[in-house]
Amino acid sequence: MAATVTLTKEEADKKIENITKQFKKLEKSKTDARGFLDKVLEKEQDEKILKKIKELRTPDVIKGDPAQEYFLDYDAFGEGLEPAYYWLLDELKENISFSYKVKKSYDYFAASEGSYWYGDVGVRRSALEKRATELLGTISVVIKSVINLIWDLKEFEQRFEHYDNFKSSDKSKKEAGEFALKSIWLTDVDTKKGRAAINVLTNDLNFITLRDAFMSAKNLGEVEKLEINDRVKRILKPRVQEFLKWIDLSDRELRQRFKIEKTYLKSQVNALELYTRWVKPYLIATNKLLPEEAPEEPEELVTAFDVARVVIEIFGTKEQKLNISGRIPVPIELPEDEKIFKCIEIKFVYRAIPGSVERGHFVHRGRVKIYFRAYILNKKQIDEFQKAQEEEIMKFVSGMTKESLDALYDDLKHFDAVGGEEKKEEQQKEKKKTPAFEFVKSAKELIEPITKAAENIKQILPKRKGFDVYALERIKKAASGSVKKDLFALYDLYKKAHKMLSW
């Protein structure tokens, strides 16, 4: 990884402009565009540039160009559109010849505004929106409560600093704490006496020396030593005694209240996370019931017609394995991120006429286009692709609470309202100190000489130069041939099962 370099705004903007121009030139070939962005990622570490690269690396760019693709387009008025989807889904997952791990990567619709289906979906969406709005209102109240609690706890900590200074053995700190506490006592406690308060007596009734005497007297003994008249002393003695008693009582009371509010803050954060989990399904479901903002081929959606457009994509993955040929075949091992996967994507595009069979249930009949595509991706690219898909779905949800909690994270961590992962790590460290771990450690020491001997034997054996690169290319080639066969087999099986012309 390159060393982190902070660029000026002008330098970053110029680099982003150059990267965007180069990307646009290569965009026709998704694989070339992906390779270009990979190279930029290796060199650049500026946050602004990385953010732009993340925007350019859309799911289509991450996948690259398909190794093979097929296309079907036919009318399915006789059987409906659901069987086409579930036939291919089940075949790709459950047929022993394929056995791909399948996820749905895209699922959106658009409908003409005059259709009955659009109205029915709108009623359902309204109910979900109402419930989501109620939960979001509750979340907003809880967030405000968390902010207020953090502010209170910070004020408590500032006050505790005065108490700690007052108890300090350092003379200067002790005086600073005493003066601060006396000022607080005069403002918050003594002022409740009204006309008898020290500040009022000093300012309005000509007890000019009273306030200064109170600030300088540390105990009742010092009051007697002060060179002030007896009238002032009679007022000052009970106030000094009251102040000293107040210090002990208020210190205990505030520390107890601090613990209570700290516990309450943690419960509020837990409640916030709970409400967030509750609201997410409603927000996701509401988003899924929203029509596409810019549907493909919008001219097909005529307002007066009862017509809908549905787009669904499924993405199947299967690891490609290969053995090293020899007397005893040995599987080729690659790093986790470099493992090669065969990928099959099937995209369904329906132009349907939703027909109501029973109340709340529709059967979609119409034209279906099916795109069969094969890709070769490594584990890192698949993870990135799936993460990009999830981010597209969740980006409108995460801003509701995640950003608020992230902004408050340092304060929440300071008050132990978050940080469960660190506690878990500490617990794991404690477990490692148990006798069971000591036994494993001693067993490891016993087999260490054998392990070293095996490593020495490996060093003696001849090495093949570039073995990893060669092995990787072999696996890629095998995966390319295999996924093309799988894709054609799936395409051909579908055509034969639906009595279409096949070869």
C-alpha positions in Angstrom: 0.0 0.0 0.0 1.3 3.4 -0.9 2.1 5.9 1.8 -0.8 8.3 2.7 -0.3 11.6 0.9 -2.6 14.6 1.6 -3.3 16.5 -1.6 -4.5 20.0 -1.9 -8.1 20.6 -3.1 -6.9 21.7 -6.6 -4.6 18.7 -7.0 -7.3 16.3 -5.9 -9.9 17.8 -8.2 -7.5 17.7 -11.2 -6.7 14.0 -10.5 -10.4 13.2 -10.2 -11.0 14.9 -13.5 -8.3 12.9 -15.2 -9.5 9.6 -13.6 -13.0 10.3 -14.8 -12.0 11.1 -18.4 -9.8 7.9 -18.6 -12.7 5.9 -17.1 -15.2 7.2 -19.6 -12.8 6.2 -22.5 -12.7 2.6 -21.1 -16.3 2.3 -20.0 -17.4 0.4 -23.0 -15.3 -2.5 -21.7 -16.3 -3.0 -18.1 -13.3 -5.3 -17.5 -10.8 -2.7 -18.8 -12.5 0.0 -16.7 -12.4 -2.2 -13.6 -8.7 -3.0 -14.2 -7.9 0.8 -14.6 -9.7 1.6 -11.3 -7.8 -1.3 -9.6 -4.5 0.2 -10.6 -5.6 3.7 -9.4 -6.6 2.2 -6.0 -3.1 0.7 -5.6 -1.5 4.1 -6.0 -3.9 6.7 -4.6 -4.8 7.1 -0.9 -6.4 10.5 -0.8 -9.9 10.3 0.7 -11.5 12.4 -1.9 -10.1 10.3 -4.8 -11.0 7.1 -3.1 -14.6 8.3 -2.6 -14.8 9.1 -6.4 -13.4 5.7 -7.3 -16.1 4.1 -5.1 -18.7 6.0 -7.0 -17.3 4.8 -10.4 -17.1 1.2 -9.2 -20.8 0.4 -9.8 -21.9 -3.3 -9.6 -21.7 -3.6 -13.4 -18.1 -2.3 -13.4 -17.2 -4.7 -10.6 -18.6 -7.7 -12.6 -16.7 -6.8 -15.8 -17.6 -8.1 -19.2 -19.5 -11.4 -19.4 -17.5 -14.5 -20.6 -20.7 -15.7 -22.4 -24.3 -14.6 -22.8 -27.6 -15.8 -24.2 -31.0 -14.2 -24.7 -34.6 -15.3 -24.8 -37.7 -13.3 -25.7 -41.1 -14.7 -25.8 -44.8 -14.2 -24.9 -46.0 -16.1 -21.8 -49.7 -15.3 -21.7 -50.6 -18.9 -21.2 -48.6 -19.7 -18.1 -47.9 -16.5 -16.3 -44.4 -15.1 -15.5 -43.8 -16.6 -12.1 -43.0 -20.2 -13.4 -40.2 -18.8 -15.6 -38.4 -17.2 -12.6 -38.9 -20.2 -10.2 -37.9 -22.8 -12.8 -34.5 -21.2 -13.4 -34.0 -20.3 -9.8 -34.6 -23.9 -8.6 -32.6 -25.4 -11.5 -29.5 -23.3 -10.8 -29.7 -24.0 -7.1 -30.8 -27.6 -6.8 -29.8 -29.4 -10.0 -26.8 -31.5 -9.1 -25.1 -30.5 -12.4 -25.1 -26.8 -11.3 -25.5 -26.5 -7.5 -24.7 -22.7 -7.5 -25.2 -20.6 -4.4 -27.8 -18.1 -5.5 -28.8 -14.6 -4.3 -31.3 -12.1 -5.6 -29.4 -9.0 -6.6 -32.1 -6.8 -8.1 -35.9 -6.6 -7.8 -37.8 -3.6 -8.9 -41.0 -2.7 -10.8 -42.8 0.1 -12.5 -46.5 0.3 -13.3 -48.8 2.6 -15.3 -50.5 5.0 -12.9 -54.0 4.1 -14.1 -53.6 0.4 -13.4 -55.5 -1.4 -10.6 -52.3 -3.0 -9.5 -50.6 0.4 -9.0 -53.4 1.5 -6.8 -53.4 -1.7 -4.7 -49.6 -1.5 -4.2 -50.0 2.2 -3.2 -52.5 1.3 -0.4 -50.0 -1.3 1.0 -47.1 1.1 0.7 -49.1 3.8 2.6 -49.7 1.4 5.5 -46.0 0.6 5.7 -45.0 4.3 5.4 -47.4 5.1 8.3 -45.8 2.5 10.6 -42.2 3.5 9.5 -43.0 7.2 10.2 -44.2 6.4 13.7 -41.0 4.4 14.5 -38.8 7.2 13.0 -40.6 9.7 15.2 -39.7 7.5 18.2 -36.1 7.2 17.0 -35.9 11.0 16.8 -37.1 11.4 20.4 -34.6 8.8 21.6 -31.7 10.5 19.8 -32.6 13.9 21.4 -32.7 12.1 24.8 -29.2 10.6 24.1 -27.8 14.0 23.2 -29.3 15.6 26.4 -27.9 12.8 28.6 -24.4 13.2 27.1 -24.6 16.9 27.8 -25.6 16.2 31.4 -22.9 13.7 32.0 -20.3 16.1 30.6 -21.5 18.7 33.1 -21.2 16.2 35.9 -17.6 15.4 34.9 -16.7 19.1 35.0 -18.3 19.4 38.5 -16.4 16.2 39.7 -13.2 17.9 38.7 -13.9 20.6 41.2 -14.6 18.1 44.0 -11.4 16.1 43.1 -9.4 19.3 43.2 -10.9 20.2 46.6 -9.8 16.8 48.0 -6.3 17.1 46.5 -3.2 17.4 48.6 -1.8 20.0 46.1 -2.5 23.4 47.8 -3.1 25.3 44.5 -5.5 22.7 43.2 -7.3 22.6 46.5 -7.8 26.3 46.5 -9.0 26.3 42.9 -11.5 23.6 43.7 -12.7 25.4 46.8 -13.3 28.7 45.1 -15.1 27.0 42.2 -17.4 25.1 44.6 -18.1 28.2 46.7 -19.1 30.1 43.5 -21.5 27.2 42.6 -22.9 27.1 46.1 -23.5 30.9 46.1 -25.2 30.8 42.7 -27.2 27.5 43.0 -27.8 27.0 46.8 -27.5 30.2 48.8 -29.4 32.3 46.3 -32.6 30.4 47.2 -32.6 32.3 50.6 -33.7 35.4 48.7 -32.9 38.6 50.6 -30.8 36.6 53.1 -28.4 35.3 50.4 -24.8 36.4 50.7 -24.7 38.0 47.3 -27.8 40.1 48.1 -26.5 41.1 51.5 -23.2 42.2 50.0 -24.6 44.1 47.1 -27.8 45.6 48.5 -27.4 45.8 52.3 -23.9 47.0 52.6 -22.3 43.8 54.0 -19.3 44.7 51.9 -16.9 42.3 53.5 -19.2 39.3 53.7 -18.6 37.7 50.3 -14.8 38.1 50.5 -14.8 36.7 54.0 -16.8 33.7 52.9 -14.5 33.0 50.0 -11.4 33.2 52.2 -12.7 31.2 55.2 -11.9 27.5 54.9 -13.5 26.4 58.2 -15.2 27.7 61.3 -11.8 28.2 63.1 -10.7 30.6 60.4 -13.9 32.6 60.7 -12.9 33.5 64.3 -9.4 34.7 63.1 -10.8 37.0 60.4 -10.6 40.7 61.2 -14.3 41.5 60.6 -17.1 42.7 62.9 -19.2 40.3 65.0 -22.3 41.0 63.0 -20.7 39.6 59.9 -19.3 36.6 61.8 -22.7 35.7 63.0 -24.0 35.5 59.4 -20.8 33.8 58.1 -20.4 30.9 60.6 -23.7 29.0 59.7 -23.0 29.6 56.0 -19.5 28.2 56.2 -20.8 25.2 58.1 -23.6 24.7 55.6 -21.2 24.9 52.7 -18.9 22.2 54.2 -21.8 19.9 54.7 -23.1 20.6 51.2 -19.8 19.5 49.7 -20.0 16.0 51.1 -23.8 15.6 50.4 -23.7 17.0 46.9 -20.6 15.0 46.0 -22.2 11.7 46.9 -25.5 12.7 45.4 -24.0 13.8 42.1 -21.9 10.7 41.7 -24.9 8.5 42.4 -26.9 10.5 39.8 -24.1 10.2 37.4 -24.1 6.4 37.6 -27.9 6.3 37.1 -27.8 8.6 34.1 -24.9 6.7 32.6 -26.9 3.4 32.9 -29.9 5.2 31.5 -27.8 6.4 28.5 -26.8 2.8 27.7 -30.4 1.7 27.9 -31.4 4.6 25.5 -28.6 3.5 23.0 -29.9 -0.1 23.2 -33.4 1.2 22.6 -32.2 3.2 19.6 -30.6 0.1 18.1 -33.8 -1.9 18.8 -36.0 0.7 17.1 -33.6 0.8 14.2 -34.0 -2.9 13.7 -37.7 -2.6 13.9 -37.9 0.2 11.3 -35.5 -1.2 8.8 -37.9 -3.9 7.4 -40.6 -1.3 6.9 -38.2 1.1 5.1 -36.8 -1.7 2.9 -40.3 -3.0 2.1 -41.6 0.6 1.4 -38.6 1.1 -1.0 -39.4 -2.1 -2.8 -43.0 -1.1 -3.3 -41.8 2.2 -4.9 -41.8 2.1 -8.7 -38.5 2.7 -10.5 -37.7 6.3 -10.9 -36.4 5.9 -14.4 -37.6 2.5 -15.8 -36.1 1.0 -18.9 -38.2 1.5 -22.0 -40.7 3.9 -20.3 -42.7 4.2 -23.6 -44.2 0.8 -22.7 -45.9 2.2 -19.6 -49.0 4.0 -21.0 -51.0 5.7 -18.2 -54.4 4.5 -19.4 -53.3 0.8 -20.0 -53.3 -1.8 -17.2 -49.6 -2.7 -17.7 -46.5 -3.2 -15.5 -42.8 -3.7 -16.0 -40.9 -6.0 -13.6 -37.1 -6.4 -13.5 -35.5 -9.2 -11.4 -31.9 -10.4 -11.3 -30.4 -13.5 -9.6 -26.7 -14.1 -9.2 -25.2 -17.6 -8.7 -21.6 -18.4 -7.6 -19.6 -21.6 -7.4 -15.9 -22.0 -6.6 -13.7 -23.4 -9.3 -11.4 -26.0 -8.0 -8.5 -27.7 -9.8 -5.9 -30.3 -8.9 -2.2 -30.4 -9.8 -1.7 -33.4 -12.0 0.6 -36.1 -10.9 0.7 -39.5 -9.2 -1.2 -38.1 -6.3 -3.5 -35.2 -7.4 -3.1 -32.2 -5.0 -5.6 -29.4 -5.0 -4.3 -26.0 -6.0 -4.5 -23.6 -3.0 -5.0 -19.9 -3.5 -5.2 -17.0 -1.0 -8.8 -16.5 0.1 -9.3 -13.2 -1.8 -7.9 -14.7 -5.0 -10.1 -17.8 -5.1 -11.8 -18.1 -8.5 -15.6 -18.4 -8.8 -17.9 -19.3 -11.7 -20.8 -16.8 -11.7 -24.1 -17.0 -13.6 -26.4 -14.0 -13.7 -30.0 -14.3 -15.0 -32.0 -11.1 -15.6 -35.7 -11.2 -16.1 -37.5 -8.3 -17.7 -41.3 -8.6 -17.8 -43.9 -6.5 -19.6 -46.9 -7.8 -17.8 -50.6 -7.4 -17.6 -51.5 -8.0 -13.9 -54.7 -10.0 -13.7 -56.5 -10.3 -10.3 -57.4 -13.9 -9.4 -58.5 -13.3 -5.8 -58.5 -10.2 -3.6 -54.9 -9.2 -3.0 -53.4 -11.7 -5.4 -52.3 -11.0 -9.0 -51.1 -13.3 -11.8 -48.7 -11.6 -14.3 -49.1 -12.5 -17.9 -47.2 -11.0 -20.8 -43.9 -10.8 -22.5 -40.7 -12.0 -20.8 -37.1 -11.3 -21.8 -34.4 -13.4 -20.1 -30.7 -12.5 -20.2 -28.2 -15.4 -19.4 -24.7 -14.1 -18.5 -21.6 -15.9 -17.3 -18.7 -14.2 -15.4 -15.4 -15.2 -13.9 -14.7 -13.3 -10.6 -12.5 -13.8 -7.6 -13.7 -13.8 -4.0 -12.7 -10.2 -3.4 -14.7 -9.0 -6.4 -17.7 -11.0 -5.4 -17.6 -9.5 -1.9 -17.3 -6.0 -3.3 -20.2 -6.6 -5.8 -22.5 -7.9 -3.1 -21.5 -5.1 -0.7 -22.3 -2.5 -3.5 -25.7 -4.2 -4.0 -26.4 -4.0 -0.3 -25.3 -0.4 -0.1 -27.7 0.6 -2.8 -30.6 -0.9 -0.8 -29.5 0.3 2.6 -28.1 3.8 1.8 -31.4 5.5 2.5 -31.8 3.5 5.8 -28.3 4.0 7.3 -28.6 7.7 7.4 -31.5 7.5 9.7 -29.6 6.4 12.8 -26.1 5.2 11.9 -24.8 8.7 11.1 -26.2 10.1 14.3 -24.6 7.3 16.4 -21.3 7.7 14.5 -21.2 11.5 15.3 -21.8 10.7 19.0 -19.6 7.5 19.0 -16.6 9.0 20.9 -18.9 10.4 23.7 -20.9 7.1 23.9 -17.7 5.1 24.1 -16.4 7.5 26.8 -19.5 6.8 28.9 -19.4 3.0 28.3 -22.7 3.2 26.3 -21.0 1.3 23.4 -17.9 -0.8 23.1 -19.1 -4.3 23.5 -16.6 -5.6 20.9 -13.6 -4.5 23.0 -15.0 -6.2 26.1 -15.4 -9.4 24.0 -11.7 -9.1 22.9 -10.7 -8.7 26.6 -12.7 -11.8 27.5 -11.0 -13.8 24.7 -7.6 -12.7 26.1 -8.6 -13.9 29.5 -9.7 -17.3 28.1 -6.3 -17.7 26.5 -4.8 -17.7 30.0 -6.7 -20.7 31.1 -5.1 -24.2 31.7 -6.7 -25.5 28.6 -4.9 -23.0 26.5 -1.6 -23.8 28.3 -2.1 -27.5 27.3 -2.6 -26.5 23.7 0.5 -24.4 23.9 2.6 -27.2 25.3 1.2 -29.6 22.6 2.2 -27.1 19.9 5.8 -27.0 21.4 5.9 -30.8 21.1 5.1 -30.9 17.4 7.2 -27.8 16.5 10.3 -29.9 15.7 8.2 -32.0 13.3 6.8 -28.9 11.6 10.3 -27.5 11.2 11.5 -30.7 9.7 8.7 -30.6 7.1 9.6 -27.0 6.2 13.2 -28.0 5.7 12.1 -30.8 3.3 10.0 -28.3 1.4 13.1 -26.1 1.0 15.1 -29.0 -0.5 12.4 -29.9 -3.1 12.7 -28.0 -6.4 10.5 -24.9 -6.8 8.6 -23.9 -9.9 9.1 -20.3 -10.9 5.8 -18.3 -11.1 3.8 -21.3 -9.8 1.1 -19.1 -8.2 0.5 -17.0 -11.3 0.5 -20.1 -13.5 -1.9 -21.9 -11.2 -4.2 -18.9 -11.1 -4.3 -18.7 -14.9 -5.0 -22.4 -15.1 -7.9 -22.1 -12.7 -9.3 -19.1 -14.6 -9.1 -21.0 -17.9 -10.8 -24.0 -16.4 -13.5 -21.8 -14.8 -14.1 -20.0 -18.1 -14.7 -23.2 -20.0 -16.8 -24.7 -17.2 -19.0 -21.7 -16.7 -19.7 -21.4 -20.4 -20.8 -25.1 -20.5 -23.0 -24.5 -17.4 -24.6 -21.4 -18.9 -25.4 -23.1 -22.2 -26.7 -26.2 -20.4 -29.0 -24.1 -18.3 -30.2 -22.1 -21.4 -30.7 -25.3 -23.4 -32.5 -27.1 -20.6 -34.9 -24.2 -20.2 -35.7 -24.1 -23.9 -36.3 -27.9 -24.1 -38.4 -27.9 -20.9 -40.6 -25.1 -22.5 -40.8 -26.9 -25.9 -38.8 -24.3 -27.7 -36.5 -24.9 -30.7 -33.2 -26.3 -29.5 -29.9 -27.7 -30.9 
